Amino acid sequence: MVLLSPRDAARRLNLSVSRVTQLSREGRLPTVRDSMGRRLFDPRAVETLAAARGQSGEAPHTQTQAGSNSHASQQVQAAEQQIVTSR
């Protein structure tokens, strides 16, 4: 299986590399580490999260207001659940 670098994952999610790293630290985007300690991402997990972000109507690189942020969080949690149950 080919894994994605943080930069590749950020491109697919239309997010910054730092936001992808933050999602990884928060446990919202599953990460594996290579022998050098670098973060790598399963393309299926990235695509699932990308689909959830698309369904939430969230524009890339924009901050959401408090009310709509809750909806986006619910979408991310649903995507995470799909990732966990598909393993």
C-alpha positions as CSV (number, residue, x, y, z in Angstrom):
1,M,0.0,0.0,0.0
2,V,1.3,3.5,-0.9
3,L,1.0,5.9,2.0
4,L,0.7,9.7,1.6
5,S,3.0,12.3,3.0
6,P,1.5,15.2,4.9
7,R,1.9,17.4,1.9
8,D,0.0,15.0,-0.4
9,A,-2.7,14.5,2.2
10,A,-3.0,18.3,2.6
11,R,-3.4,18.7,-1.2
12,R,-6.2,16.0,-1.3
13,L,-8.0,17.6,1.6
14,N,-7.4,21.2,0.4
15,L,-5.9,22.0,3.8
16,S,-2.5,23.3,5.0
17,V,0.1,20.8,6.0
18,S,0.0,22.2,9.6
19,R,-3.8,21.5,9.7
20,V,-3.3,18.0,8.5
21,T,-0.6,17.5,11.2
22,Q,-3.0,19.0,13.8
23,L,-5.8,16.5,12.7
24,S,-3.2,13.7,13.1
25,R,-2.2,14.9,16.6
26,E,-5.9,15.1,17.6
27,G,-6.5,11.5,16.4
28,R,-8.9,12.7,13.7
29,L,-6.7,11.4,10.8
30,P,-5.0,8.1,11.5
31,T,-1.3,8.2,11.1
32,V,1.5,5.7,10.8
33,R,5.2,6.6,11.4
34,D,8.1,5.4,9.2
35,S,11.4,4.4,10.7
36,M,12.5,8.1,10.7
37,G,9.4,9.1,12.7
38,R,7.7,10.9,9.8
39,R,3.9,10.9,9.6
40,L,2.3,9.0,6.7
41,F,-1.4,8.7,5.9
42,D,-3.5,5.9,4.5
43,P,-5.1,7.2,1.3
44,R,-8.5,5.6,2.2
45,A,-8.6,7.6,5.5
46,V,-7.7,10.8,3.7
47,E,-10.4,10.2,1.0
48,T,-13.0,9.4,3.7
49,L,-12.2,12.6,5.5
50,A,-12.2,14.5,2.2
51,A,-15.7,13.2,1.5
52,A,-16.9,14.1,4.9
53,R,-15.6,17.7,4.5
54,G,-17.3,17.9,1.1
55,Q,-20.6,16.9,2.6
56,S,-20.3,19.5,5.3
57,G,-20.3,22.3,2.8
58,E,-17.2,23.7,4.5
59,A,-15.2,25.9,2.1
60,P,-11.5,25.1,2.1
61,H,-9.2,27.3,4.2
62,T,-12.0,29.2,5.8
63,Q,-12.9,29.5,9.4
64,T,-16.4,28.5,10.3
65,Q,-18.7,30.2,12.8
66,A,-19.4,28.4,16.1
67,G,-22.7,26.9,14.9
68,S,-21.5,25.4,11.7
69,N,-18.3,24.2,13.2
70,S,-20.3,21.8,15.3
71,H,-21.7,20.3,12.1
72,A,-18.3,20.0,10.5
73,S,-17.0,18.2,13.7
74,Q,-19.9,15.8,13.5
75,Q,-19.0,15.0,9.9
76,V,-15.4,14.4,10.8
77,Q,-16.4,12.1,13.6
78,A,-18.7,10.2,11.3
79,A,-15.8,9.8,8.8
80,E,-13.5,8.6,11.7
81,Q,-16.1,6.0,12.7
82,Q,-16.3,4.7,9.1
83,I,-12.5,4.4,9.1
84,V,-12.5,2.4,12.3
85,T,-15.3,0.1,11.3
86,S,-13.7,-0.6,7.9
87,R,-10.6,-2.1,9.4
